[in-house]
Amino acid sequence: MKKTSVDTPFLLVLAALVVFGIIIFTSAALGLLARDGASFSSVAVNQLLLGLVAGSVACIILSRIDYRWWRPYTPYFFGFAVFVTLLTFVPGIGLELKGASRWISLGPITFQPEEILKFATVAFLAAMYAAHFKTIHTWRGSLLPLFGIPGVAATILILQPNTDSVAILGMAALGMLYAAGGRLRHIGLVVLLAAGAIATAAYTYPHVSDRINTYLNQQEDPQGAGWQIQQSLIAVGSGGFAGRGLGQGVEKFSYLPEPIGDSIFAVAAEEFGFIGTTLLISLFVLFTLLGLRIAARAQDPFGGLMVVGLVILIVGQSFFNMASTLGLIPLVGLPLIFVSHGGTALALALAECGVILSVSRRMRHKN
């Protein structure tokens, strides 16, 4: 007998992440309010209306639609996502900030189409691997779809440039290949090629090499390149075991760059301490385990592989964000999903969770 209801544990963890994320974001945004009330209003509307409300509606709708219904349409979804992302290079439509063409501006609405592209890439790749499930051990069944689909998306993202999204998309694609039963030598080959691409990017793009140099020499320029990581670590350390308390952090007001974005985990650590950040990390771990359980019990390879890819996208970005805040890896521009500012990222993450919940409605019972 098929399930008719969504996976309750996964839904509860998702709800907890969303609620905790909104609380952290609201507190972090107080720093922006103190600096510029108009910007605060714009950010709050974007996060709550475009992100939370629109994303929740998308989550509910997609959770009720049989995910198998739109499998034939994944190529068109991917084509649409590629087209929209290419619009970032069109003058008058694309918006360039800090030397990167990652945004589309339509009047008062500004969004990043890369989130749509990552979602569409995972869906299309899942459909392709499901179609070649019996030949996944061959290069034509494994590497050809990998280079043909994520390869196209990665090329566009590199041109923006957006190397961080390329890295997380590559992780999702490799995770899907492994889950589909791909051979380890094929995966190893891709990893070697990826390592070469990262080395090339470090020489090609100054911002990549600067991040690596700052990571390796965090103490050399505390007032310049090392300012963000140093202030992040100060915020994390000052939070102690239990934190200063909700809204009581001081780093967000004038010290932390991007307190509602790249540095928001530091704000959470300062106000909620070791206890709060451990809870947040534990929620993401539970999200991963419950998501992979849904993937393992999916009725078909398409559903299972899509869930694997989406879970890696959501959790991978979040852990990269937290790890960079703690100085464990070079600084990245990836969001802490459900927490960081970014209506597009929040809305798409909730939509992706709707797909995961749709798969859970139809997953096989454990024997």
C-alpha positions in Angstrom: 0.0 0.0 0.0 1.3 3.5 -0.9 1.7 6.3 1.6 -0.7 9.2 1.3 0.8 11.5 3.9 4.1 13.2 4.0 7.0 12.1 6.2 6.2 13.7 9.5 9.7 13.7 11.1 11.1 15.4 8.0 8.3 18.0 8.0 8.9 18.7 11.7 12.6 19.2 11.2 11.9 21.5 8.2 9.5 23.6 10.2 12.0 23.9 13.0 14.7 25.0 10.6 12.4 27.6 9.1 11.3 29.0 12.5 14.8 29.1 13.9 16.0 30.6 10.7 13.5 33.5 10.8 14.3 34.2 14.4 18.0 34.4 13.7 17.5 36.5 10.5 15.2 38.9 12.3 17.8 39.5 15.1 20.6 39.8 12.6 18.6 42.4 10.6 18.5 44.7 13.6 22.0 45.6 12.7 20.8 46.7 9.3 17.9 48.6 10.9 20.3 50.6 13.0 22.3 51.6 9.9 19.5 52.2 7.3 15.8 51.7 8.1 14.8 51.8 4.4 17.2 49.0 3.5 15.8 47.0 6.4 12.2 47.3 5.1 13.3 46.2 1.7 15.2 43.2 3.0 12.4 42.2 5.4 9.8 42.3 2.6 12.1 40.3 0.3 12.8 37.7 2.9 9.2 37.3 4.2 7.1 37.8 1.1 9.3 36.4 -1.7 11.1 33.9 0.5 8.9 32.6 3.3 5.4 33.2 1.9 6.0 32.4 -1.7 8.3 29.5 -0.8 5.8 28.0 1.6 3.0 28.1 -1.0 5.4 26.4 -3.5 6.3 23.8 -0.9 2.7 22.9 -0.2 1.7 22.8 -3.9 4.8 20.7 -4.9 4.3 18.3 -2.0 0.8 17.5 -3.3 1.8 17.0 -7.0 3.0 13.6 -7.8 6.7 14.2 -8.6 6.6 11.5 -11.3 4.1 13.7 -13.3 6.7 16.3 -14.2 9.6 14.0 -15.0 9.1 14.3 -18.8 9.2 18.1 -18.4 12.6 18.2 -16.7 14.5 19.0 -20.0 12.2 22.0 -20.5 12.6 23.1 -16.9 16.4 22.9 -17.4 16.2 24.8 -20.7 14.1 27.5 -19.1 16.5 27.8 -16.2 19.5 28.1 -18.6 17.6 30.9 -20.5 16.8 32.9 -17.4 20.3 32.6 -16.1 21.8 33.8 -19.3 19.6 36.9 -19.0 22.0 38.0 -16.2 24.4 39.0 -19.0 21.9 41.1 -20.9 22.3 44.9 -20.3 19.3 46.4 -18.7 18.1 43.1 -17.3 21.1 41.7 -15.6 22.4 43.5 -12.5 26.2 43.5 -11.8 27.3 43.8 -8.2 30.8 43.5 -6.9 32.1 42.4 -10.4 29.7 39.5 -10.7 26.6 39.2 -13.0 24.4 37.0 -10.9 21.2 39.0 -10.5 18.2 39.9 -12.6 16.4 43.2 -11.9 12.8 43.6 -13.0 11.6 46.9 -11.5 11.4 46.5 -7.8 12.1 42.7 -8.0 15.6 41.4 -7.9 16.5 37.7 -7.8 19.3 35.3 -8.5 18.3 32.8 -11.2 21.2 30.5 -10.2 19.0 28.9 -7.6 16.5 27.9 -10.3 19.4 26.6 -12.4 20.7 24.4 -9.6 17.2 23.0 -8.9 16.6 22.3 -12.6 20.0 20.7 -13.1 19.4 18.2 -10.3 15.9 17.4 -11.6 17.1 16.8 -15.2 20.2 14.8 -14.1 17.9 12.6 -11.9 15.7 11.9 -14.9 18.7 11.1 -17.1 20.3 8.8 -14.6 16.9 7.1 -14.0 16.6 6.5 -17.8 20.2 5.0 -17.9 19.9 3.2 -14.6 20.9 -0.2 -16.1 23.9 1.3 -17.9 25.1 3.6 -15.1 28.4 1.6 -14.9 29.4 2.7 -18.5 30.8 6.1 -19.3 27.9 6.8 -21.6 25.4 6.2 -18.8 27.3 8.1 -16.1 29.9 10.6 -17.3 28.0 11.7 -20.5 25.0 13.0 -18.6 27.3 14.4 -15.9 29.3 16.5 -18.3 26.3 17.3 -20.5 23.9 18.7 -17.9 25.8 20.0 -14.9 28.6 20.9 -17.3 26.4 23.4 -19.2 25.2 24.9 -15.9 28.7 25.1 -14.5 29.9 26.9 -17.6 27.3 29.6 -17.2 28.0 30.0 -13.5 31.8 30.3 -14.1 31.2 33.1 -16.6 29.3 35.1 -14.0 31.7 34.3 -12.1 30.1 32.1 -9.4 32.7 29.4 -8.5 31.0 28.7 -5.1 27.8 27.5 -6.8 29.8 25.4 -9.3 31.4 23.6 -6.4 28.1 22.8 -4.6 26.5 21.8 -7.9 29.4 19.5 -8.6 29.0 17.9 -5.2 25.3 17.2 -5.8 26.0 15.7 -9.2 28.7 13.4 -7.8 26.5 12.4 -4.9 23.7 11.5 -7.4 26.1 9.5 -9.5 27.3 7.5 -6.5 23.7 6.9 -5.3 22.8 5.7 -8.8 25.5 3.1 -8.7 28.2 4.8 -10.7 31.7 3.3 -10.7 34.2 4.7 -8.3 36.8 5.2 -11.0 34.4 7.4 -12.9 33.8 9.4 -9.8 37.5 9.6 -9.1 38.2 10.9 -12.6 35.6 13.7 -12.1 37.2 14.6 -8.7 40.6 14.9 -10.3 39.2 17.1 -13.1 37.4 19.2 -10.5 40.7 19.6 -8.5 42.4 20.8 -11.7 39.5 23.2 -12.4 39.8 24.7 -8.9 43.5 25.2 -9.3 42.9 26.9 -12.7 40.2 29.1 -11.1 42.6 30.1 -8.4 45.0 31.5 -11.1 42.3 32.9 -13.3 40.0 34.7 -10.8 41.7 37.0 -8.4 38.8 36.7 -5.9 39.4 32.9 -5.6 43.1 33.3 -5.0 42.5 36.1 -2.5 40.1 33.9 -0.5 42.6 31.0 -0.5 45.5 33.3 0.6 43.3 34.9 3.3 42.4 31.4 4.6 46.0 30.3 4.7 47.2 33.6 6.3 44.3 34.6 8.5 46.4 36.7 10.9 48.4 38.7 8.4 45.9 41.4 7.5 43.3 41.7 10.4 42.2 45.2 9.3 41.9 44.3 5.7 41.4 41.0 3.9 41.2 39.1 7.2 38.7 41.4 8.8 35.6 39.3 8.1 37.0 36.0 9.4 38.6 37.7 12.5 35.3 39.4 13.4 33.4 36.2 12.8 35.6 34.3 15.2 35.3 37.1 17.8 31.5 36.9 17.6 31.6 33.1 17.8 33.9 33.2 20.8 32.0 35.9 22.7 28.9 33.8 22.5 30.4 31.3 24.9 28.3 28.3 26.0 24.8 29.9 26.2 25.2 33.1 24.2 24.5 36.7 24.9 20.7 36.2 24.3 18.4 36.9 21.4 18.9 40.4 20.0 21.8 41.1 22.4 24.7 40.6 20.0 27.0 43.6 19.3 29.1 42.4 16.3 26.2 42.7 13.9 25.8 46.5 14.4 29.2 47.7 13.1 31.8 45.0 13.0 30.5 42.0 11.0 30.4 42.5 7.2 27.1 41.1 5.8 25.5 40.2 9.2 22.3 39.0 7.4 24.3 37.2 4.7 27.7 35.5 4.8 28.3 36.2 8.5 24.9 35.3 9.9 26.1 32.1 11.5 28.5 34.3 13.6 25.5 36.3 14.7 23.7 33.1 15.7 26.8 31.9 17.6 27.1 35.2 19.5 23.5 35.3 20.6 22.7 31.6 21.1 26.2 30.3 22.0 27.4 26.8 21.7 24.0 25.4 22.7 22.1 27.3 19.9 24.6 26.5 17.1 24.8 22.9 18.1 21.0 22.8 17.9 21.1 24.4 14.4 23.8 22.0 13.2 21.9 19.0 14.6 18.7 20.1 12.8 20.7 20.1 9.5 22.1 16.7 10.3 18.6 15.3 11.0 17.4 17.0 7.8 20.1 15.1 5.9 19.5 11.7 7.5 15.7 11.9 7.1 16.1 13.1 3.6 18.4 10.3 2.6 15.9 7.8 4.3 13.2 9.2 2.0 15.6 8.7 -1.0 16.3 5.1 0.0 12.6 4.3 0.2 11.6 6.1 -3.0 9.4 4.2 -5.3 11.7 4.8 -8.3 15.2 5.8 -9.1 14.1 9.3 -10.4 12.5 10.2 -7.0 15.4 8.8 -5.0 18.1 10.5 -7.0 16.3 13.8 -7.1 16.0 13.8 -3.3 19.7 13.0 -2.9 20.7 15.9 -5.1 18.3 18.3 -3.4 19.5 17.4 0.1 23.1 17.9 -0.9 22.3 21.3 -2.4 20.5 22.5 0.7 22.8 21.0 3.4 26.0 21.4 1.4 25.6 25.1 1.0 24.7 25.5 4.7 27.6 23.6 6.0 30.0 25.4 3.6 28.7 28.7 5.0 29.1 27.6 8.6 32.6 26.1 8.0 33.8 29.3 6.3 32.5 31.4 9.2 34.6 29.2 11.6 37.7 29.5 9.4 37.7 25.8 8.5 37.6 26.5 4.8 38.1 29.7 2.7 35.2 32.2 2.8 32.4 31.3 0.4 29.4 33.3 -0.9 26.9 30.5 -0.3 23.9 31.1 1.9 23.0 29.4 5.2 19.7 28.0 3.9 16.6 28.9 5.8 18.6 31.6 7.7 20.6 33.9 5.5 19.1 36.8 3.6 17.9 35.9 0.2 14.3 35.6 -0.8 15.2 33.6 -3.9 17.3 31.1 -2.0 14.7 30.6 0.7 11.8 30.2 -1.8 13.7 27.7 -3.9 14.8 25.7 -0.9 11.2 25.4 0.3 10.1 24.5 -3.2 12.8 21.8 -3.2 11.5 20.5 0.1 8.1 20.3 -1.4 9.5 17.9 -4.0 11.1 15.8 -1.2 7.8 15.7 0.7 6.1 14.6 -2.5 8.5 11.7 -2.8 7.9 10.8 0.8 4.2 10.6 0.2 4.8 7.7 -2.2 7.8 6.0 -0.6 7.8 2.2 0.0 7.1 0.9 3.5 10.0 -0.7 5.3 9.7 -4.4 5.3 
